[in-house]
């Protein structure tokens, strides 16, 4: 079995939001000085899901794939240290400014280039923009089934059996392979890289592919091919106001509070 896990490098989610600065004119977020770049936590759980499948099916080969600049090689190394077999870095200046669509387009082209991929795994969403659309986009472009928000993934023959998270519970869905599955945090804590795998990771192969390697024209990828229109980026202004409700008793205060909430059309 061949599994591809799509991973993204993001600023450490533990960094306080107050450390970020939004450039409203350029409509971009200014980088934090000395920011630590890590694998998106949902993607880390997708790698864990792939490793659990290989635990049950030892002949499985796992490829971790990332679209990003040269520094994204570090998240591939992390995936290899967790136990993946090989990495693919999609690095090209033409990929800069990718939106959800062009990211999915590029990843789908790379998956086709690998060939004979049985299962594509990804995090339910990235921990930076929280779009949550790339996984479904890959499935649409590859023409295969997509199952989202997985908490468990099992492979039985040529069928993926997935327990997925709902707002009020879970449901189990089956899909014929090949398929795309996005993994949610309910999967559980991913394994930490062992010393043995960390040492082996330095010797595992990492391929680097450009747009031309994937047969993609420069005007169809990155910002040139993006379909998202970013009209404005700004930090919302918070206006807090405290009002004390007068009354000679708790009952009078309750009535006054209800009236104010009704006037504000909150009830």
QUICOR-V577639 format. One record per helix or strand of 3 or more residues. SS is the DSSP state (@ for helix, = for strand). FROM is the first residue (numbers start at 1). TO is the last residue. Records with the same first field share a line. If there is no record, write none. Layout:
# QUICOR-V577639
SS: FROM-TO + FROM-TO
This chain:
# QUICOR-V577639
=: 2-6 + 9-11 + 21-23 + 28-30 + 37-39 + 61-67 + 86-90 + 119-123 + 145-156 + 159-166 + 169-176 + 179-183 + 206-209
@: 17-19 + 41-56 + 70-82 + 93-95 + 100-114 + 134-142 + 185-187 + 195-201 + 212-214 + 218-220 + 222-225 + 250-263
